[in-house]
Amino acid sequence: MRIFENFESEVRGYIRSFPTIFKKAKGSILTDEQGIEYIDFFAGAGTLNYGHNNEHISQALIEYIQNDGIVHGLDMATTAKKEFIQTFQELILNPRNLEYKLQFTGPTGTNAVETALKLARLVKKRSNIIAFTNGYHGLSQGSLAVTGNNQYRDESYISRTNATFMPYDGYFGDFNTLKYLRKFIEDSSSGVDLPAAIILETIQGEGGINVASNEWLQELDSICKEFDILLIIDDIQVGNGRSGEFFSFEFAGIKPDMVTLSKSIGGGLPMALLLFKPDLDQWKPGEHTGTFRGNNLAFVASKVSLEHYWKNDDLSNAVKYKENILKTKLEEIANKHRDICTIDVRGRGLAYGFEIKNDTNIAGELSSYCFNEQLIIETCGSVGQVVKFLPPLLISEDLLIEGLNRFEKAFDKLLK
Ligand code: PMP
């Protein structure tokens, strides 16, 4: 289907694009060129935690530009950069007793992941990285090699030689998958090289909203400590408050060696960040550079978002409160159709998955039905079999309920 009808060339997009052209957006509402309003349960795959055109962020950006603030500063120290670092330190790291150095990478999540993998190998002088089934870390060479889904990789002949995949929590039902991991690491005849690092998401976003238990994460953390392996948590999608805490690993009480952040950390603008423990700073000057590291507009947006939403626990509490509404309604819908469908509802915070086990194609169809009800919702999972609920964290209770009612209506129509 061509969306841009009168254009000579078409742009490559998602497999399933929403068949309209969106013109503007505010909060949790997207409006298309016809003036039709859609509730956004996708939020730029976790980039718009503070909603579209958040008033505090927009205002700060307008003022910054009107006052000739620096837009691009490469590695120069700028006021915007200084203020972002100070705010991040005071409001995010200090209250959590986390001691990390900040490294601004290229603007996308993938860039932060590539940086983490490179630093881990450099520090440990080992090449293997352990990653997990269904994990998603990006689509460029290094990050793709640790992405646990062949569909993104095999046709492009990207090598997996420096990565070993292990089963994520729940992959074998109740079986503790870390027993395999420990054995493979301990046993020199297993063929698995001692890794420099283990990389994972605590809640797999693209992989289907699979939530690792706190106990599993704690055990993984102790394995890393025992065998001198670095633990990298990729918090690009479920960090920045989506889980109900600023960092998704806070629930497990662990302190990873490195953390990747992107998406909502820039308040909607492109920004990616690697946090790493200070003793890992073994880069030589200029060893890992790039032109668009640290976007000053994103620093401004990020600082103002942190100041407005992370000075106290209000946003965390609001996410947990709205999680309850979301979870209860999805379970109610699943229950209602129990006779004809087996549905798994899972997630944490405002990241939820709704998987219809009977047919892997239903989720994609359901997303189209939702579009017809003016609800934007995407799918995830190894074959796109899970409907993914990812509304802005600031969505009002009324809009959340209205969106869920639209979802229910769409599902009812689909099953008719
Ligand atoms: N890691 C995770 C957990 C992600 O969800 C994503 C993007 N969906 C990435 C890495 C890659 O980020 P980007 O698309 O910005 O490069």
Boltz pocket constraint, residues with backbone or C-beta under 6 A from the ligand:
constraints:
  - pocket:
      binder: B
      contacts: [[A, 45], [A, 107], [A, 108], [A, 109], [A, 110], [A, 111], [A, 113], [A, 136], [A, 137], [A, 138], [A, 139], [A, 201], [A, 205], [A, 206], [A, 234], [A, 235], [A, 236], [A, 237], [A, 238], [A, 262], [A, 263]]
      max_distance: 6.0
